[in-house]
Amino acid sequence: MWVAGFFAGLFADWATYLGTSIMLASGIKSADPFMPIFTKIVISFIPTQLPLGILEGAMTAGVVVLLAKKRPDLLIKMRVIKAGEVVL
């Protein structure tokens, strides 16, 4: 359960900045083609978003495990787990 939570948080964070990079590269009016601009923007996000994505993944995993321990009924309502299923 915690592995799924970790990767959900990690990929959600990274997808946000991938989308942001696409929007920024699309919005820059230049004679250069799209891909070189996009690549530069993605590379500029890496130093901050790589560790932040890992941290967000860890926090999401922690929240999922906490929910599984304290309020499994919420995970059942969201159809993450089935009733009576052992999650940890």
Secondary structure as a PSIPRED ss2 file (coil, helix, strand):
# PSIPRED VFORMAT (PSIPRED V4.0)

   1 M C   1.000  0.000  0.000
   2 W H   0.000  1.000  0.000
   3 V H   0.000  1.000  0.000
   4 A H   0.000  1.000  0.000
   5 G H   0.000  1.000  0.000
   6 F H   0.000  1.000  0.000
   7 F H   0.000  1.000  0.000
   8 A H   0.000  1.000  0.000
   9 G H   0.000  1.000  0.000
  10 L H   0.000  1.000  0.000
  11 F H   0.000  1.000  0.000
  12 A H   0.000  1.000  0.000
  13 D H   0.000  1.000  0.000
  14 W H   0.000  1.000  0.000
  15 A H   0.000  1.000  0.000
  16 T H   0.000  1.000  0.000
  17 Y H   0.000  1.000  0.000
  18 L H   0.000  1.000  0.000
  19 G H   0.000  1.000  0.000
  20 T H   0.000  1.000  0.000
  21 S H   0.000  1.000  0.000
  22 I H   0.000  1.000  0.000
  23 M H   0.000  1.000  0.000
  24 L H   0.000  1.000  0.000
  25 A H   0.000  1.000  0.000
  26 S H   0.000  1.000  0.000
  27 G H   0.000  1.000  0.000
  28 I C   1.000  0.000  0.000
  29 K C   1.000  0.000  0.000
  30 S C   1.000  0.000  0.000
  31 A C   1.000  0.000  0.000
  32 D C   1.000  0.000  0.000
  33 P C   1.000  0.000  0.000
  34 F H   0.000  1.000  0.000
  35 M H   0.000  1.000  0.000
  36 P H   0.000  1.000  0.000
  37 I H   0.000  1.000  0.000
  38 F H   0.000  1.000  0.000
  39 T H   0.000  1.000  0.000
  40 K H   0.000  1.000  0.000
  41 I H   0.000  1.000  0.000
  42 V H   0.000  1.000  0.000
  43 I H   0.000  1.000  0.000
  44 S H   0.000  1.000  0.000
  45 F H   0.000  1.000  0.000
  46 I H   0.000  1.000  0.000
  47 P H   0.000  1.000  0.000
  48 T H   0.000  1.000  0.000
  49 Q H   0.000  1.000  0.000
  50 L H   0.000  1.000  0.000
  51 P H   0.000  1.000  0.000
  52 L H   0.000  1.000  0.000
  53 G H   0.000  1.000  0.000
  54 I H   0.000  1.000  0.000
  55 L H   0.000  1.000  0.000
  56 E H   0.000  1.000  0.000
  57 G H   0.000  1.000  0.000
  58 A H   0.000  1.000  0.000
  59 M H   0.000  1.000  0.000
  60 T H   0.000  1.000  0.000
  61 A H   0.000  1.000  0.000
  62 G H   0.000  1.000  0.000
  63 V H   0.000  1.000  0.000
  64 V H   0.000  1.000  0.000
  65 V H   0.000  1.000  0.000
  66 L H   0.000  1.000  0.000
  67 L H   0.000  1.000  0.000
  68 A H   0.000  1.000  0.000
  69 K H   0.000  1.000  0.000
  70 K H   0.000  1.000  0.000
  71 R C   1.000  0.000  0.000
  72 P H   0.000  1.000  0.000
  73 D H   0.000  1.000  0.000
  74 L H   0.000  1.000  0.000
  75 L H   0.000  1.000  0.000
  76 I H   0.000  1.000  0.000
  77 K H   0.000  1.000  0.000
  78 M C   1.000  0.000  0.000
  79 R C   1.000  0.000  0.000
  80 V C   1.000  0.000  0.000
  81 I C   1.000  0.000  0.000
  82 K C   1.000  0.000  0.000
  83 A C   1.000  0.000  0.000
  84 G C   1.000  0.000  0.000
  85 E C   1.000  0.000  0.000
  86 V C   1.000  0.000  0.000
  87 V C   1.000  0.000  0.000
  88 L C   1.000  0.000  0.000
